[in-house]
Amino acid sequence: MGYLLMVMGYLIVARALLSWFPNARGNMFVQVIYQLTDPIIIPLQRVVPRIGMIDISPMVAVIILFGLGQFLLSLS
């Protein structure tokens, strides 16, 4: 379970980097990344305020996922 959380964290990092390339949104691979990460990012966007034009919800999600992943891996 810990590894799955880490993979989700990396997918969110990929999503954040891909947001710099708006034309890539039509790519099927990019759409899959968005579909996998939307259940985590969308609720966080409602809670975490933007800082000007910057959305920091992916950073918050990555910190939470990596933290939980490390915690679960340390238990096993």
Z-matrix of the N, CA and C atoms (Angstrom, degrees):
N
C 1 1.450
C 2 1.527 1 110.51
N 3 1.312 2 116.08 1 -36.54
C 4 1.452 3 120.06 2 179.24
C 5 1.519 4 112.15 3 -62.57
N 6 1.350 5 115.67 4 -39.59
C 7 1.458 6 119.52 5 179.65
C 8 1.526 7 111.14 6 -67.14
N 9 1.318 8 117.31 7 -35.75
C 10 1.461 9 121.05 8 178.27
C 11 1.528 10 110.62 9 -63.40
N 12 1.322 11 116.80 10 -40.23
C 13 1.461 12 120.12 11 177.71
C 14 1.522 13 110.80 12 -65.76
N 15 1.317 14 116.76 13 -37.74
C 16 1.459 15 120.01 14 177.83
C 17 1.534 16 110.80 15 -65.79
N 18 1.327 17 117.22 16 -41.33
C 19 1.468 18 120.64 17 177.54
C 20 1.524 19 110.15 18 -62.18
N 21 1.329 20 117.06 19 -41.78
C 22 1.470 21 119.71 20 177.46
C 23 1.524 22 110.81 21 -62.39
N 24 1.313 23 117.03 22 -37.45
C 25 1.460 24 120.93 23 176.37
C 26 1.521 25 111.46 24 -60.94
N 27 1.321 26 116.38 25 -43.73
C 28 1.458 27 120.00 26 178.92
C 29 1.531 28 111.45 27 -67.75
N 30 1.333 29 117.49 28 -34.91
C 31 1.459 30 120.03 29 175.87
C 32 1.531 31 111.32 30 -64.49
N 33 1.319 32 116.68 31 -36.36
C 34 1.464 33 119.91 32 177.72
C 35 1.526 34 110.41 33 -69.08
N 36 1.326 35 117.72 34 -36.71
C 37 1.469 36 120.47 35 175.17
C 38 1.527 37 109.51 36 -62.72
N 39 1.331 38 116.61 37 -43.15
C 40 1.466 39 120.64 38 177.91
C 41 1.524 40 110.66 39 -62.10
N 42 1.328 41 116.52 40 -40.54
C 43 1.467 42 120.22 41 178.55
C 44 1.518 43 110.73 42 -62.46
N 45 1.323 44 116.85 43 -42.78
C 46 1.461 45 120.48 44 -179.85
C 47 1.535 46 110.55 45 -63.55
N 48 1.310 47 117.10 46 -41.73
C 49 1.462 48 119.88 47 178.49
C 50 1.525 49 111.71 48 -67.87
N 51 1.324 50 116.61 49 -37.76
C 52 1.463 51 120.62 50 179.65
C 53 1.529 52 112.28 51 -69.69
N 54 1.312 53 117.50 52 -20.22
C 55 1.471 54 119.54 53 178.99
C 56 1.523 55 111.08 54 -67.69
N 57 1.320 56 118.35 55 -15.81
C 58 1.462 57 121.70 56 176.31
C 59 1.521 58 111.56 57 -75.63
N 60 1.334 59 117.01 58 -13.79
C 61 1.462 60 122.35 59 -178.78
C 62 1.533 61 109.32 60 -119.42
N 63 1.340 62 117.40 61 84.97
C 64 1.473 63 119.71 62 -174.83
C 65 1.524 64 113.73 63 -62.91
N 66 1.323 65 118.90 64 -25.54
C 67 1.461 66 120.76 65 179.04
C 68 1.521 67 112.17 66 -71.66
N 69 1.320 68 117.66 67 -20.09
C 70 1.460 69 121.37 68 -179.31
C 71 1.525 70 111.86 69 -73.30
N 72 1.315 71 117.86 70 -13.12
C 73 1.470 72 121.76 71 -176.23
C 74 1.529 73 112.22 72 -59.98
N 75 1.323 74 118.05 73 -24.25
C 76 1.455 75 121.40 74 179.04
C 77 1.512 76 114.00 75 -79.57
N 78 1.310 77 118.22 76 -11.71
C 79 1.452 78 123.00 77 -179.65
C 80 1.531 79 109.79 78 -70.95
N 81 1.339 80 116.81 79 137.22
C 82 1.460 81 121.14 80 -177.56
C 83 1.537 82 111.40 81 -62.68
N 84 1.340 83 117.75 82 -38.72
C 85 1.457 84 122.14 83 179.13
C 86 1.524 85 110.67 84 -62.37
N 87 1.318 86 116.89 85 -42.38
C 88 1.465 87 121.99 86 179.25
C 89 1.531 88 110.26 87 -66.91
N 90 1.314 89 117.14 88 -38.69
C 91 1.466 90 120.69 89 178.02
C 92 1.519 91 111.27 90 -63.22
N 93 1.324 92 117.61 91 -37.44
C 94 1.467 93 121.20 92 177.53
C 95 1.527 94 110.04 93 -64.81
N 96 1.331 95 117.08 94 -41.98
C 97 1.468 96 120.52 95 178.17
C 98 1.524 97 110.01 96 -60.88
N 99 1.340 98 117.28 97 -44.06
C 100 1.457 99 120.45 98 179.25
C 101 1.532 100 111.28 99 -64.29
N 102 1.332 101 117.70 100 -40.67
C 103 1.461 102 120.69 101 179.50
C 104 1.527 103 111.78 102 -65.26
N 105 1.318 104 117.50 103 -36.00
C 106 1.462 105 120.74 104 179.98
C 107 1.529 106 112.12 105 -73.85
N 108 1.322 107 116.95 106 -33.13
C 109 1.468 108 119.88 107 -174.75
C 110 1.525 109 114.02 108 -96.66
N 111 1.330 110 118.34 109 -15.27
C 112 1.473 111 120.63 110 179.78
C 113 1.531 112 113.63 111 -56.03
N 114 1.349 113 120.49 112 -40.97
C 115 1.470 114 119.04 113 179.84
C 116 1.525 115 114.22 114 -61.00
N 117 1.312 116 117.95 115 -20.51
C 118 1.464 117 120.82 116 178.03
C 119 1.526 118 110.89 117 -95.27
N 120 1.321 119 116.56 118 -43.73
C 121 1.464 120 121.28 119 -173.36
C 122 1.520 121 112.59 120 -72.89
N 123 1.320 122 118.43 121 -44.27
C 124 1.477 123 120.61 122 -174.66
C 125 1.523 124 112.23 123 -61.11
N 126 1.341 125 120.63 124 -47.27
C 127 1.473 126 118.09 125 176.95
C 128 1.532 127 112.90 126 -63.38
N 129 1.336 128 117.54 127 -35.31
C 130 1.461 129 119.97 128 178.46
C 131 1.523 130 111.68 129 -67.45
N 132 1.330 131 117.61 130 -33.67
C 133 1.461 132 120.65 131 179.17
C 134 1.525 133 111.25 132 -65.09
N 135 1.313 134 117.27 133 -26.79
C 136 1.468 135 120.73 134 177.32
C 137 1.523 136 112.00 135 -74.36
N 138 1.339 137 116.57 136 -26.88
C 139 1.460 138 121.55 137 -174.90
C 140 1.532 139 112.24 138 -97.97
N 141 1.319 140 116.53 139 -44.03
C 142 1.465 141 121.44 140 -175.21
C 143 1.534 142 108.82 141 -85.15
N 144 1.331 143 117.52 142 121.92
C 145 1.469 144 119.14 143 -179.72
C 146 1.529 145 111.34 144 -73.67
N 147 1.325 146 114.51 145 151.29
C 148 1.463 147 120.14 146 175.09
C 149 1.520 148 109.33 147 -75.64
N 150 1.297 149 115.30 148 152.70
C 151 1.460 150 120.82 149 173.51
C 152 1.526 151 105.58 150 -107.74
N 153 1.313 152 115.82 151 95.41
C 154 1.462 153 120.46 152 -174.03
C 155 1.513 154 109.39 153 65.75
N 156 1.321 155 116.89 154 -119.56
C 157 1.463 156 121.84 155 178.70
C 158 1.529 157 112.10 156 -95.62
N 159 1.325 158 117.36 157 2.33
C 160 1.467 159 121.51 158 -173.96
C 161 1.525 160 110.33 159 -98.45
N 162 1.325 161 115.23 160 125.91
C 163 1.462 162 122.30 161 176.20
C 164 1.523 163 108.00 162 -94.01
N 165 1.329 164 116.64 163 113.37
C 166 1.467 165 119.63 164 -177.76
C 167 1.527 166 112.28 165 -97.17
N 168 1.334 167 117.85 166 6.07
C 169 1.463 168 119.72 167 -179.67
C 170 1.533 169 112.92 168 -61.39
N 171 1.344 170 121.29 169 -35.70
C 172 1.478 171 118.07 170 175.16
C 173 1.523 172 112.78 171 -62.30
N 174 1.325 173 117.50 172 -37.22
C 175 1.460 174 120.51 173 178.76
C 176 1.525 175 110.33 174 -65.17
N 177 1.329 176 116.58 175 -42.10
C 178 1.465 177 120.68 176 178.40
C 179 1.531 178 109.66 177 -63.35
N 180 1.340 179 116.20 178 -42.97
C 181 1.467 180 120.27 179 -179.93
C 182 1.526 181 111.10 180 -62.22
N 183 1.321 182 117.68 181 -42.86
C 184 1.463 183 121.20 182 -179.32
C 185 1.526 184 110.50 183 -64.56
N 186 1.317 185 117.37 184 -42.43
C 187 1.468 186 120.44 185 178.94
C 188 1.526 187 110.67 186 -62.07
N 189 1.335 188 116.44 187 -44.12
C 190 1.472 189 120.52 188 179.64
C 191 1.523 190 110.80 189 -65.01
N 192 1.342 191 116.86 190 -47.20
C 193 1.466 192 120.06 191 -177.49
C 194 1.521 193 112.00 192 -64.91
N 195 1.333 194 117.42 193 -43.84
C 196 1.463 195 119.68 194 179.21
C 197 1.523 196 110.80 195 -66.45
N 198 1.312 197 117.03 196 -38.24
C 199 1.457 198 120.24 197 178.11
C 200 1.516 199 112.18 198 -63.85
N 201 1.334 200 116.38 199 -47.74
C 202 1.470 201 120.33 200 177.47
C 203 1.525 202 111.14 201 -63.93
N 204 1.320 203 116.49 202 -39.98
C 205 1.467 204 119.97 203 179.24
C 206 1.510 205 111.80 204 -61.85
N 207 1.328 206 117.00 205 -45.89
C 208 1.464 207 120.45 206 178.59
C 209 1.525 208 110.96 207 -64.08
N 210 1.320 209 116.66 208 -39.49
C 211 1.471 210 120.30 209 178.98
C 212 1.529 211 110.49 210 -62.55
N 213 1.325 212 116.92 211 -46.49
C 214 1.462 213 120.25 212 -179.54
C 215 1.534 214 111.47 213 -66.45
N 216 1.326 215 116.83 214 -37.33
C 217 1.457 216 118.94 215 177.96
C 218 1.528 217 112.26 216 -68.37
N 219 1.321 218 116.77 217 -31.13
C 220 1.463 219 119.25 218 179.04
C 221 1.532 220 111.67 219 -73.04
N 222 1.327 221 116.48 220 -24.38
C 223 1.470 222 119.72 221 177.65
C 224 1.524 223 112.27 222 -72.23
N 225 1.312 224 116.05 223 -30.52
C 226 1.481 225 118.27 224 -176.33
C 227 1.497 226 113.49 225 -91.49
